[in-house]
Amino acid sequence: MTAPSESAAHLDAILPLVSAERMACTVTALASAEFTGRRVGTAGGAAARAWLVAHLADLGAMVDTDDFPVRAVPELYAAPTVVWGEGATSTRLTFGREVAVHCASADTSEVRRGPLGVADSGDPTGRWLVVPTGMHLSDAARAASGAAGLLVSRAVDADGWQYTLLAGPDPGPLPILTLDASTHRAALAAATGAGWWSANTPLHRRDVTGANIHARFPAAEPGGIEVLLTAHYDGVGDHPGLRQPGASDNASGVAVVLEAARILTAARPAGLGLAVALLDAEEVGALGSAHHSQQLHVGDVRPLIINVDGAGLLDQAAAVEAGGPAHALLALLDQAGRHTGLPLAAGPVASDNRRYAAVGLAAVGVGAGMAGYHSPADTPDRVDPHTLDAIARLVVATVRLAASAPATDSSST
């Protein structure tokens, strides 16, 4: 066991090796058009996986991949055509901003035209029904037999984009479109007059194969500490004619984990075991970590787990969520935060860390913000290099401090 003062000296020697520039290059690469948003089961996701496997192998790790099934991933196969108006006037809506397809929508490739109506008011037959704000979608659907489709309000981000979701309720029998608040209000007003709507919802669902990436560095000595660094590499994927780079979510987290692994492999005590898991299918319900956590649950190795999801834009403090028997790991993280000067705050990190904690493993999720969540605005230029640097230093310091912790500080305690 290393003395505390010696550990601090080792930290001060290796922390300057963290390179924000190198991480920014990783983010730019993963967010490139070549990887098409990295949605699970796509060619872009597979290309990103191959790139990451090569990167980890270059660090000296033993790398393999592990496939698992992913059911019913929603995928737009064309941009929707949406036009509406009152009487003879018409307006075509901009996909991704004024209108998008709800993930619970039925697949309708052909355009449906019909008068506007209000959900749960009057005869719905053949009408596009505007769902009033505050009405639950399921309630609107129950009263919409024979309708052409449903129109619901959705908030847009500061850049005016609607966000993309892949995880959600099962598809219903009707087309469902989401509208920005201004368009929704106008459509609701027009529904009491001569308003009409014309649209399709070209959204199918595919059964695909996801694949986690596992990298193992030389094992710890018997009785040593095992640490697993995780981040999801998948994104929500591009839409037809609409790039969604996934820079902050979660190329930034992957960049942090790769950088931490790079630093730690060159300055790791013999008593510390280090592994990396880059996870697929987080955006469809954290299925990659669900698959991996079950493997760990029935296995012999019970590592301390640090998951990074979103290291794009730090706002005062990094969010930390602890789960499982994580008291010792949380103490190490707190010590690392104080050493590196990064404030930490308890906050929700709704990501893969929860899957590991659910099977009784010590897991913490770390998040440091993101701009352009699930939209075309999630671009590399909006990932803050200082945030990448701060989170990578935190992870490196936490793992390095684990080497001086008692060997009982593991998921089994």
URBEL-V716418 format. One record per residue. N is the residue number from 0. RES is the residue in one letter. SS is DSSP state (2 for helix, 1 for strand, 0 for the rest). D_CENTER is the distance of its C-alpha to the mean C-alpha in Angstrom with 2 decimals. Layout:
((N,RES,SS,D_CENTER) (N,RES,SS,D_CENTER))
This chain:
((0,M,0,37.01) (1,T,0,36.72) (2,A,0,38.39) (3,P,2,36.25) (4,S,2,37.97) (5,E,2,37.50) (6,S,2,33.76) (7,A,2,33.56) (8,A,2,35.56) (9,H,2,33.33) (10,L,2,30.26) (11,D,2,32.11) (12,A,2,32.94) (13,I,2,29.50) (14,L,2,27.22) (15,P,2,28.77) (16,L,2,27.65) (17,V,0,24.00) (18,S,0,23.51) (19,A,2,21.26) (20,E,2,22.67) (21,R,2,21.65) (22,M,2,18.00) (23,A,2,18.12) (24,C,2,19.56) (25,T,2,16.75) (26,V,2,14.20) (27,T,2,16.73) (28,A,2,17.22) (29,L,2,13.68) (30,A,0,13.33) (31,S,0,16.76) (32,A,2,18.05) (33,E,2,18.98) (34,F,2,15.49) (35,T,2,15.01) (36,G,2,11.31) (37,R,2,10.78) (38,R,0,10.31) (39,V,0,11.43) (40,G,0,15.23) (41,T,0,15.98) (42,A,2,18.35) (43,G,2,15.92) (44,G,2,13.57) (45,A,2,16.83) (46,A,2,18.06) (47,A,2,15.13) (48,R,2,15.71) (49,A,2,19.40) (50,W,2,18.95) (51,L,2,17.06) (52,V,2,19.67) (53,A,2,22.40) (54,H,2,21.04) (55,L,2,20.98) (56,A,2,24.37) (57,D,2,25.75) (58,L,0,25.04) (59,G,0,27.31) (60,A,0,24.99) (61,M,1,25.72) (62,V,1,22.77) (63,D,1,22.17) (64,T,1,19.65) (65,D,1,19.39) (66,D,1,18.98) (67,F,1,18.13) (68,P,1,18.42) (69,V,1,15.84) (70,R,1,17.70) (71,A,1,17.74) (72,V,1,14.70) (73,P,1,15.48) (74,E,1,16.45) (75,L,1,18.61) (76,Y,0,21.57) (77,A,0,23.22) (78,A,0,22.82) (79,P,0,24.46) (80,T,0,27.94) (81,V,1,28.48) (82,V,1,31.84) (83,W,1,33.50) (84,G,1,36.61) (85,E,1,39.74) (86,G,0,42.92) (87,A,0,43.33) (88,T,0,40.62) (89,S,0,37.21) (90,T,1,33.88) (91,R,1,31.13) (92,L,0,27.63) (93,T,0,24.97) (94,F,1,21.96) (95,G,0,18.65) (96,R,0,20.61) (97,E,0,23.37) (98,V,1,22.22) (99,A,1,19.38) (100,V,1,19.31) (101,H,0,18.12) (102,C,0,16.14) (103,A,0,19.18) (104,S,0,21.64) (105,A,0,24.33) (106,D,0,24.72) (107,T,1,27.64) (108,S,1,28.44) (109,E,1,31.73) (110,V,1,32.04) (111,R,1,33.32) (112,R,1,35.55) (113,G,1,36.94) (114,P,1,38.02) (115,L,1,35.69) (116,G,1,36.05) (117,V,1,34.60) (118,A,0,32.86) (119,D,0,35.25) (120,S,1,38.17) (121,G,0,40.80) (122,D,0,40.77) (123,P,0,37.28) (124,T,0,38.70) (125,G,0,37.57) (126,R,0,35.83) (127,W,1,32.41) (128,L,1,31.81) (129,V,1,30.24) (130,V,0,28.55) (131,P,0,29.68) (132,T,0,27.29) (133,G,0,27.21) (134,M,0,27.97) (135,H,0,25.51) (136,L,2,24.45) (137,S,2,25.93) (138,D,2,29.18) (139,A,2,29.38) (140,A,2,28.85) (141,R,2,31.62) (142,A,0,34.04) (143,A,0,33.15) (144,S,0,35.07) (145,G,0,36.21) (146,A,0,34.12) (147,A,0,32.81) (148,G,1,29.34) (149,L,1,27.46) (150,L,1,26.27) (151,V,1,23.97) (152,S,1,23.00) (153,R,0,19.53) (154,A,0,18.90) (155,V,0,18.03) (156,D,0,16.56) (157,A,0,19.01) (158,D,0,19.14) (159,G,0,20.04) (160,W,0,17.07) (161,Q,0,15.78) (162,Y,0,12.07) (163,T,0,10.89) (164,L,0,9.93) (165,L,0,10.22) (166,A,0,10.86) (167,G,0,14.07) (168,P,0,17.82) (169,D,0,19.94) (170,P,0,21.55) (171,G,0,24.84) (172,P,0,28.02) (173,L,0,27.63) (174,P,1,25.86) (175,I,1,23.61) (176,L,1,22.76) (177,T,1,20.99) (178,L,1,23.03) (179,D,0,22.74) (180,A,2,25.05) (181,S,2,27.99) (182,T,2,28.12) (183,H,2,27.77) (184,R,2,30.70) (185,A,2,32.77) (186,A,2,32.22) (187,L,2,33.13) (188,A,2,36.29) (189,A,2,37.19) (190,A,0,36.86) (191,T,0,40.16) (192,G,0,41.96) (193,A,0,41.97) (194,G,1,38.22) (195,W,1,36.80) (196,W,1,33.49) (197,S,1,32.81) (198,A,1,29.46) (199,N,1,27.70) (200,T,1,24.25) (201,P,0,23.72) (202,L,1,20.78) (203,H,1,21.16) (204,R,1,19.28) (205,R,1,19.27) (206,D,1,19.50) (207,V,1,17.93) (208,T,1,17.61) (209,G,1,14.58) (210,A,1,15.41) (211,N,1,14.48) (212,I,1,16.16) (213,H,1,18.50) (214,A,1,20.58) (215,R,1,23.51) (216,F,0,25.78) (217,P,0,29.32) (218,A,0,29.59) (219,A,0,30.62) (220,E,0,34.25) (221,P,0,35.26) (222,G,0,34.24) (223,G,0,31.76) (224,I,1,28.28) (225,E,1,25.31) (226,V,1,21.97) (227,L,1,18.69) (228,L,1,15.96) (229,T,1,12.47) (230,A,1,9.10) (231,H,1,6.77) (232,Y,0,8.09) (233,D,0,7.09) (234,G,0,6.11) (235,V,0,7.71) (236,G,0,10.92) (237,D,0,14.09) (238,H,1,16.45) (239,P,0,20.18) (240,G,0,21.38) (241,L,1,18.14) (242,R,0,16.00) (243,Q,0,12.32) (244,P,0,11.89) (245,G,0,8.31) (246,A,2,10.26) (247,S,2,8.86) (248,D,2,5.13) (249,N,2,5.73) (250,A,2,9.34) (251,S,2,10.61) (252,G,2,9.61) (253,V,2,11.05) (254,A,2,13.97) (255,V,2,14.72) (256,V,2,14.91) (257,L,2,17.07) (258,E,2,19.23) (259,A,2,19.78) (260,A,2,20.79) (261,R,2,23.08) (262,I,2,24.82) (263,L,2,25.16) (264,T,2,26.64) (265,A,2,29.42) (266,A,0,30.10) (267,R,0,29.41) (268,P,0,32.13) (269,A,0,33.49) (270,G,0,32.64) (271,L,1,28.87) (272,G,1,26.79) (273,L,1,23.52) (274,A,1,20.86) (275,V,1,17.42) (276,A,1,14.89) (277,L,1,12.17) (278,L,1,10.27) (279,D,0,9.69) (280,A,0,8.65) (281,E,2,5.82) (282,E,2,5.09) (283,V,2,8.81) (284,G,0,9.38) (285,A,0,8.58) (286,L,2,11.58) (287,G,2,11.71) (288,S,2,12.11) (289,A,2,14.38) (290,H,2,16.43) (291,H,2,16.72) (292,S,2,17.48) (293,Q,2,20.31) (294,Q,2,21.72) (295,L,2,21.88) (296,H,2,23.33) (297,V,2,26.27) (298,G,0,26.74) (299,D,0,28.76) (300,V,0,26.21) (301,R,0,24.47) (302,P,0,22.63) (303,L,1,21.32) (304,I,1,17.52) (305,I,1,15.53) (306,N,1,11.73) (307,V,1,10.20) (308,D,0,6.81) (309,G,0,7.85) (310,A,0,11.47) (311,G,0,12.33) (312,L,0,14.93) (313,L,0,16.77) (314,D,0,18.67) (315,Q,0,21.54) (316,A,0,19.83) (317,A,1,16.72) (318,A,1,15.27) (319,V,1,15.97) (320,E,1,15.66) (321,A,1,18.06) (322,G,1,18.69) (323,G,0,21.36) (324,P,0,24.39) (325,A,0,22.68) (326,H,2,25.59) (327,A,2,26.70) (328,L,2,23.28) (329,L,2,22.70) (330,A,2,26.16) (331,L,2,25.41) (332,L,2,22.31) (333,D,2,24.56) (334,Q,2,27.26) (335,A,2,25.04) (336,G,2,23.88) (337,R,2,27.56) (338,H,2,28.58) (339,T,2,26.16) (340,G,0,26.61) (341,L,0,23.03) (342,P,0,23.08) (343,L,1,20.81) (344,A,1,20.32) (345,A,1,19.36) (346,G,0,16.42) (347,P,0,13.60) (348,V,0,10.51) (349,A,0,9.05) (350,S,0,7.18) (351,D,0,9.04) (352,N,2,11.96) (353,R,2,13.14) (354,R,2,13.86) (355,Y,2,15.99) (356,A,2,17.69) (357,A,2,18.56) (358,V,0,20.76) (359,G,0,22.51) (360,L,0,21.03) (361,A,0,20.86) (362,A,1,17.27) (363,V,1,15.90) (364,G,1,12.47) (365,V,1,12.72) (366,G,1,10.98) (367,A,0,12.89) (368,G,0,11.66) (369,M,0,10.36) (370,A,0,12.44) (371,G,0,12.04) (372,Y,0,8.84) (373,H,0,8.15) (374,S,0,11.70) (375,P,0,14.27) (376,A,0,14.58) (377,D,0,11.58) (378,T,0,14.23) (379,P,2,15.32) (380,D,2,18.26) (381,R,2,16.27) (382,V,0,14.87) (383,D,0,17.63) (384,P,2,19.41) (385,H,2,20.82) (386,T,2,17.48) (387,L,2,16.56) (388,D,2,20.07) (389,A,2,20.02) (390,I,2,16.99) (391,A,2,18.29) (392,R,2,21.71) (393,L,2,20.56) (394,V,2,19.09) (395,V,2,22.22) (396,A,2,24.51) (397,T,2,23.11) (398,V,2,23.53) (399,R,2,26.88) (400,L,2,28.12) (401,A,2,27.34) (402,A,0,30.12) (403,S,0,32.62) (404,A,0,31.52) (405,P,0,33.56) (406,A,0,32.67) (407,T,0,32.16) (408,D,0,28.91) (409,S,0,26.70) (410,S,0,24.76) (411,S,0,28.16) (412,T,0,29.54))
